[in-house]
Amino acid sequence: MATLGGSQINRFERFSLAKPPAWPVDNYLILALPDELYTQLQAKAASRGISLEALIMEWLAAETAPMEQQEEESRLLHEALSSTGLLQPISLDLSATYVSDPSAPRRSPIQVQGKPLSTVIIEQRAGLK
């Protein structure tokens, strides 16, 4: 067992350069992950049929993608959902019924005491069985 930055490491994965990665690599980064997180990431990568390294590279690339690319992907998704009818604009009648002033800024939710309403409903439904 080794200690790294105050954390105990039980297992070290060996990274071999004998088989180069499938993507061009200029820099290397070594991550020390808790076993539980490592296992979850391995399972996620396996379910997608890719290596753990490829999964992490995809996530990092997506997270650091330029804002224009993210906006373009969002626009394409919006167009696709709209073309299938899954996304529709809110009608003015519906908006007038539920929104007193459509130009007013939306308010943030507030924290309240007690159980969430969804929990109360689930408990009541469980009592009906």
MDAnalysis code that builds the backbone (N, CA, C; Angstrom):
import MDAnalysis as mda
import numpy as np

u = mda.Universe.empty(387, n_residues=129, atom_resindex=np.repeat(np.arange(129), 3), trajectory=True)
u.add_TopologyAttr("name", ["N", "CA", "C"] * 129)
u.add_TopologyAttr("resid", np.arange(1, 130))
u.add_TopologyAttr("resname", ["MET", "ALA", "THR", "LEU", "GLY", "GLY", "SER", "GLN", "ILE", "ASN", "ARG", "PHE", "GLU", "ARG", "PHE", "SER", "LEU", "ALA", "LYS", "PRO", "PRO", "ALA", "TRP", "PRO", "VAL", "ASP", "ASN", "TYR", "LEU", "ILE", "LEU", "ALA", "LEU", "PRO", "ASP", "GLU", "LEU", "TYR", "THR", "GLN", "LEU", "GLN", "ALA", "LYS", "ALA", "ALA", "SER", "ARG", "GLY", "ILE", "SER", "LEU", "GLU", "ALA", "LEU", "ILE", "MET", "GLU", "TRP", "LEU", "ALA", "ALA", "GLU", "THR", "ALA", "PRO", "MET", "GLU", "GLN", "GLN", "GLU", "GLU", "GLU", "SER", "ARG", "LEU", "LEU", "HIS", "GLU", "ALA", "LEU", "SER", "SER", "THR", "GLY", "LEU", "LEU", "GLN", "PRO", "ILE", "SER", "LEU", "ASP", "LEU", "SER", "ALA", "THR", "TYR", "VAL", "SER", "ASP", "PRO", "SER", "ALA", "PRO", "ARG", "ARG", "SER", "PRO", "ILE", "GLN", "VAL", "GLN", "GLY", "LYS", "PRO", "LEU", "SER", "THR", "VAL", "ILE", "ILE", "GLU", "GLN", "ARG", "ALA", "GLY", "LEU", "LYS"])
u.atoms.positions = np.array([
    [0.848, -1.173, 0.000],
    [0.000, 0.000, 0.000],
    [0.892, 1.234, 0.000],
    [0.604, 2.169, -0.867],
    [1.387, 3.393, -0.974],
    [0.544, 4.583, -0.568],
    [1.202, 5.669, -0.246],
    [0.494, 6.902, 0.098],
    [0.813, 7.940, -0.958],
    [-0.225, 8.588, -1.444],
    [-0.059, 9.609, -2.466],
    [-0.865, 10.817, -2.048],
    [-0.206, 11.908, -1.728],
    [-0.905, 13.135, -1.341],
    [-1.796, 12.937, -0.130],
    [-1.374, 12.090, 0.812],
    [-2.166, 11.873, 2.010],
    [-3.221, 10.794, 1.848],
    [-3.471, 10.317, 0.614],
    [-4.461, 9.271, 0.371],
    [-3.755, 7.939, 0.206],
    [-4.355, 6.899, 0.727],
    [-3.770, 5.575, 0.579],
    [-4.237, 4.962, -0.732],
    [-3.308, 4.415, -1.467],
    [-3.599, 3.790, -2.750],
    [-3.374, 2.291, -2.599],
    [-4.389, 1.495, -2.848],
    [-4.280, 0.046, -2.721],
    [-3.820, -0.619, -4.008],
    [-4.066, 0.022, -5.172],
    [-3.819, -0.643, -6.431],
    [-3.264, 0.383, -7.419],
    [-2.279, -0.033, -8.163],
    [-1.763, 0.802, -9.234],
    [-1.987, 0.077, -10.544],
    [-2.593, 0.758, -11.499],
    [-2.747, 0.196, -12.832],
    [-1.479, 0.552, -13.607],
    [-0.935, -0.419, -14.315],
    [0.271, -0.162, -15.097],
    [-0.128, 0.337, -16.467],
    [0.487, 1.407, -16.884],
    [0.242, 1.966, -18.207],
    [1.454, 1.647, -19.060],
    [1.253, 0.906, -20.099],
    [2.351, 0.483, -20.951],
    [2.290, 1.230, -22.275],
    [3.402, 1.740, -22.701],
    [3.470, 2.428, -23.990],
    [3.761, 1.458, -25.133],
    [3.791, 0.139, -24.815],
    [4.034, -0.845, -25.868],
    [2.915, -0.801, -26.902],
    [1.686, -0.545, -26.460],
    [0.559, -0.414, -27.379],
    [0.081, 1.038, -27.311],
    [0.360, 1.830, -28.325],
    [-0.019, 3.239, -28.259],
    [-1.533, 3.414, -28.266],
    [-2.015, 4.486, -27.651],
    [-3.454, 4.749, -27.642],
    [-3.990, 4.971, -29.052],
    [-5.299, 4.835, -29.201],
    [-5.942, 4.968, -30.511],
    [-6.033, 6.420, -30.954],
    [-5.725, 7.357, -30.116],
    [-5.798, 8.768, -30.456],
    [-4.412, 9.386, -30.306],
    [-4.160, 10.504, -30.974],
    [-2.844, 11.127, -30.840],
    [-2.652, 11.672, -29.423],
    [-1.518, 11.360, -28.821],
    [-1.254, 11.771, -27.441],
    [0.040, 12.557, -27.392],
    [-0.042, 13.755, -26.815],
    [1.147, 14.568, -26.584],
    [1.459, 14.670, -25.099],
    [0.439, 14.509, -24.279],
    [0.602, 14.661, -22.839],
    [-0.070, 13.492, -22.126],
    [0.437, 13.168, -20.972],
    [-0.127, 12.086, -20.173],
    [-0.533, 12.637, -18.820],
    [-1.603, 12.063, -18.276],
    [-2.110, 12.474, -16.971],
    [-2.405, 11.209, -16.182],
    [-1.892, 11.137, -14.967],
    [-2.151, 9.980, -14.123],
    [-3.166, 10.391, -13.077],
    [-4.259, 9.624, -12.993],
    [-5.316, 9.903, -12.033],
    [-5.298, 8.862, -10.927],
    [-5.451, 9.308, -9.698],
    [-5.622, 8.400, -8.565],
    [-7.099, 8.440, -8.209],
    [-7.804, 7.329, -8.455],
    [-9.247, 7.273, -8.257],
    [-9.595, 6.285, -7.149],
    [-10.627, 6.602, -6.373],
    [-11.111, 5.608, -5.410],
    [-11.622, 4.382, -6.169],
    [-11.514, 3.209, -5.540],
    [-11.921, 1.956, -6.191],
    [-13.362, 2.016, -6.694],
    [-14.260, 2.576, -5.888],
    [-15.676, 2.626, -6.272],
    [-15.876, 3.447, -7.548],
    [-15.231, 4.605, -7.633],
    [-15.349, 5.447, -8.822],
    [-14.721, 4.768, -10.027],
    [-13.570, 4.148, -9.826],
    [-12.888, 3.443, -10.912],
    [-13.785, 2.339, -11.476],
    [-14.418, 1.587, -10.579],
    [-15.300, 0.498, -11.002],
    [-16.493, 1.033, -11.779],
    [-17.075, 2.125, -11.307],
    [-18.219, 2.729, -11.998],
    [-17.819, 3.213, -13.390],
    [-16.666, 3.846, -13.489],
    [-16.200, 4.346, -14.791],
    [-15.890, 3.192, -15.738],
    [-15.275, 2.129, -15.218],
    [-14.989, 0.953, -16.041],
    [-16.281, 0.364, -16.588],
    [-17.300, 0.261, -15.744],
    [-18.585, -0.293, -16.175],
    [-19.226, 0.589, -17.235],
    [-19.162, 1.895, -17.050],
    [-19.731, 2.832, -18.024],
    [-19.023, 2.685, -19.373],
    [-17.702, 2.611, -19.341],
    [-16.931, 2.454, -20.578],
    [-17.254, 1.120, -21.245],
    [-17.332, 0.060, -20.451],
    [-17.628, -1.266, -21.004],
    [-19.013, -1.306, -21.631],
    [-19.987, -0.627, -21.001],
    [-21.344, -0.627, -21.559],
    [-21.401, 0.086, -22.904],
    [-20.456, 0.993, -23.136],
    [-20.394, 1.699, -24.415],
    [-19.430, 1.031, -25.387],
    [-18.733, 0.005, -24.917],
    [-17.815, -0.723, -25.781],
    [-16.531, 0.025, -26.084],
    [-16.115, 0.879, -25.156],
    [-14.875, 1.634, -25.345],
    [-14.004, 1.484, -24.103],
    [-12.755, 1.887, -24.222],
    [-11.849, 1.800, -23.078],
    [-12.144, 2.939, -22.099],
    [-11.676, 2.742, -20.879],
    [-11.847, 3.780, -19.859],
    [-11.154, 5.076, -20.297],
    [-9.979, 4.938, -20.882],
    [-9.246, 6.123, -21.346],
    [-10.038, 6.878, -22.413],
    [-10.655, 6.130, -23.335],
    [-11.445, 6.766, -24.393],
    [-12.660, 7.477, -23.808],
    [-13.295, 6.877, -22.811],
    [-14.447, 7.507, -22.161],
    [-14.045, 8.822, -21.511],
    [-12.957, 8.804, -20.768],
    [-12.504, 10.021, -20.094],
    [-12.088, 11.071, -21.110],
    [-11.434, 10.651, -22.198],
    [-11.049, 11.609, -23.251],
    [-12.283, 12.261, -23.869],
    [-13.337, 11.453, -24.128],
    [-14.576, 12.007, -24.689],
    [-15.171, 13.043, -23.752],
    [-15.240, 12.699, -22.462],
    [-15.829, 13.620, -21.490],
    [-15.026, 14.914, -21.388],
    [-13.713, 14.798, -21.354],
    [-12.882, 15.997, -21.270],
    [-13.010, 16.851, -22.531],
    [-13.038, 16.195, -23.686],
    [-13.179, 16.932, -24.949],
    [-14.525, 17.646, -25.007],
    [-15.592, 16.961, -24.574],
    [-16.927, 17.576, -24.590],
    [-17.003, 18.742, -23.617],
    [-16.367, 18.581, -22.456],
    [-16.426, 19.626, -21.434],
    [-15.629, 20.870, -21.835],
    [-14.603, 20.676, -22.641],
    [-13.767, 21.803, -23.032],
    [-14.043, 22.262, -24.466],
    [-15.095, 21.728, -25.083],
    [-15.441, 22.124, -26.454],
    [-15.748, 23.623, -26.491],
    [-15.410, 24.256, -27.580],
    [-15.715, 25.684, -27.700],
    [-17.218, 25.936, -27.573],
    [-17.569, 27.091, -27.054],
    [-18.971, 27.441, -26.837],
    [-19.759, 27.394, -28.147],
    [-19.143, 27.774, -29.258],
    [-19.837, 27.748, -30.545],
    [-20.256, 26.329, -30.907],
    [-19.385, 25.359, -30.629],
    [-19.700, 23.968, -30.937],
    [-20.859, 23.488, -30.065],
    [-20.845, 23.852, -28.791],
    [-21.927, 23.458, -27.896],
    [-23.245, 24.100, -28.333],
    [-23.183, 25.366, -28.738],
    [-24.390, 26.043, -29.202],
    [-24.921, 25.404, -30.483],
    [-24.017, 25.013, -31.376],
    [-24.424, 24.359, -32.620],
    [-25.084, 23.014, -32.331],
    [-24.502, 22.240, -31.402],
    [-25.097, 20.951, -31.030],
    [-26.470, 21.167, -30.398],
    [-26.602, 22.190, -29.588],
    [-27.885, 22.498, -28.957],
    [-28.916, 22.895, -30.007],
    [-28.500, 23.686, -30.992],
    [-29.401, 24.105, -32.060],
    [-29.863, 22.905, -32.883],
    [-28.926, 22.003, -33.206],
    [-29.283, 20.808, -33.974],
    [-30.249, 19.917, -33.199],
    [-30.033, 19.784, -31.897],
    [-30.931, 18.991, -31.066],
    [-32.318, 19.631, -31.037],
    [-32.356, 20.936, -30.889],
    [-33.634, 21.668, -30.873],
    [-34.378, 21.464, -32.191],
    [-33.663, 21.562, -33.311],
    [-34.279, 21.355, -34.622],
    [-34.813, 19.928, -34.767],
    [-34.021, 18.945, -34.324],
    [-34.441, 17.545, -34.441],
    [-35.688, 17.289, -33.600],
    [-35.717, 17.780, -32.382],
    [-36.881, 17.584, -31.517],
    [-38.102, 18.316, -32.060],
    [-37.895, 19.504, -32.597],
    [-39.007, 20.267, -33.169],
    [-39.572, 19.577, -34.407],
    [-38.690, 19.026, -35.249],
    [-39.151, 18.393, -36.487],
    [-39.955, 17.120, -36.221],
    [-39.713, 16.468, -35.077],
    [-40.457, 15.256, -34.745],
    [-41.717, 15.549, -33.935],
    [-41.885, 16.797, -33.551],
    [-43.056, 17.166, -32.767],
    [-42.880, 16.977, -31.272],
    [-41.697, 16.552, -30.853],
    [-41.458, 16.361, -29.420],
    [-41.245, 17.683, -28.685],
    [-40.908, 18.702, -29.416],
    [-40.694, 20.016, -28.825],
    [-41.547, 21.016, -29.589],
    [-42.408, 21.692, -28.872],
    [-43.305, 22.653, -29.497],
    [-43.267, 23.961, -28.721],
    [-43.449, 25.067, -29.409],
    [-43.473, 26.345, -28.698],
    [-44.715, 26.433, -27.808],
    [-44.590, 27.168, -26.733],
    [-45.730, 27.367, -25.837],
    [-46.687, 28.340, -26.509],
    [-47.955, 27.955, -26.553],
    [-48.941, 28.821, -27.185],
    [-49.158, 30.067, -26.330],
    [-49.556, 31.159, -26.965],
    [-49.800, 32.405, -26.236],
    [-50.963, 32.250, -25.265],
    [-51.989, 31.460, -25.648],
    [-53.124, 31.236, -24.749],
    [-52.679, 30.537, -23.471],
    [-51.863, 29.499, -23.635],
    [-51.374, 28.764, -22.472],
    [-50.496, 29.660, -21.603],
    [-49.658, 30.423, -22.241],
    [-48.784, 31.331, -21.512],
    [-49.591, 32.369, -20.742],
    [-50.620, 32.911, -21.368],
    [-51.454, 33.916, -20.711],
    [-52.205, 33.328, -19.523],
    [-52.563, 32.055, -19.599],
    [-53.294, 31.401, -18.520],
    [-52.428, 31.240, -17.277],
    [-51.142, 30.879, -17.468],
    [-50.289, 30.549, -16.333],
    [-49.239, 31.600, -15.990],
    [-48.985, 32.528, -16.873],
    [-47.964, 33.535, -16.624],
    [-48.618, 34.904, -16.675],
    [-48.551, 35.620, -15.549],
    [-49.195, 36.929, -15.505],
    [-48.451, 37.953, -16.357],
    [-47.136, 37.906, -16.348],
    [-46.338, 38.839, -17.138],
    [-45.212, 38.052, -17.820],
    [-45.397, 37.699, -19.114],
    [-44.391, 36.880, -19.798],
    [-43.005, 37.517, -19.862],
    [-42.929, 38.845, -19.760],
    [-41.625, 39.501, -19.835],
    [-40.916, 39.525, -18.477],
    [-41.625, 39.148, -17.408],
    [-41.025, 39.144, -16.078],
    [-39.997, 38.013, -15.981],
    [-38.904, 38.264, -15.284],
    [-37.899, 37.203, -15.161],
    [-38.438, 36.052, -14.322],
    [-37.996, 34.843, -14.657],
    [-38.421, 33.676, -13.895],
    [-37.763, 33.712, -12.532],
    [-38.479, 33.280, -11.541],
    [-37.951, 33.271, -10.183],
    [-37.287, 31.935, -9.890],
    [-36.291, 31.993, -9.034],
    [-35.609, 30.773, -8.607],
    [-36.442, 30.084, -7.544],
    [-36.393, 28.754, -7.501],
    [-37.128, 28.045, -6.460],
    [-36.567, 28.402, -5.083],
    [-37.419, 28.320, -4.081],
    [-36.970, 28.595, -2.723],
    [-36.929, 27.300, -1.930],
    [-36.072, 27.256, -0.943],
    [-35.948, 26.082, -0.086],
    [-37.042, 26.144, 0.977],
    [-37.792, 25.049, 1.114],
    [-38.858, 24.998, 2.115],
    [-38.577, 23.863, 3.079],
    [-39.212, 23.925, 4.246],
    [-39.044, 22.903, 5.275],
    [-40.005, 21.753, 5.007],
    [-39.657, 20.572, 5.478],
    [-40.548, 19.432, 5.370],
    [-40.210, 18.543, 4.195],
    [-41.053, 17.521, 4.031],
    [-40.862, 16.558, 2.946],
    [-41.262, 17.167, 1.609],
    [-40.572, 16.771, 0.546],
    [-41.008, 17.195, -0.785],
    [-42.379, 16.588, -1.097],
    [-43.170, 17.280, -1.877],
    [-44.509, 16.825, -2.228],
    [-44.465, 15.448, -2.886],
    [-43.456, 15.203, -3.713],
    [-43.359, 13.906, -4.383],
    [-43.211, 12.772, -3.364],
    [-42.481, 13.008, -2.291],
    [-42.321, 11.998, -1.248],
    [-43.641, 11.727, -0.550],
    [-44.390, 12.776, -0.262],
    [-45.693, 12.633, 0.391],
    [-46.627, 11.810, -0.496],
    [-46.646, 12.103, -1.792],
    [-47.512, 11.374, -2.725],
    [-47.131, 9.902, -2.779],
    [-45.835, 9.606, -2.852],
    [-45.381, 8.221, -2.909],
    [-45.776, 7.479, -1.632],
    [-45.622, 8.142, -0.483],
    [-45.997, 7.504, 0.774],
    [-47.516, 7.243, 0.823],
    [-48.308, 8.190, 0.336],
    [-49.756, 8.005, 0.339],
    [-50.156, 6.872, -0.605],
    [-49.527, 6.797, -1.755],
    [-49.849, 5.720, -2.696],
    [-49.456, 4.366, -2.142],
    [-48.346, 4.310, -1.404],
    [-47.931, 3.053, -0.797],
    [-48.932, 2.600, 0.256],
    [-49.571, 3.549, 0.942],
    [-50.551, 3.221, 1.957],
    [-51.846, 2.725, 1.374],
    [-52.097, 2.972, 0.086],
    [-53.341, 2.541, -0.551],
    [-53.310, 1.072, -0.956],
    [-52.129, 0.493, -1.007],
    [-52.009, -0.898, -1.480],
    [-52.423, -1.877, -0.432],
])
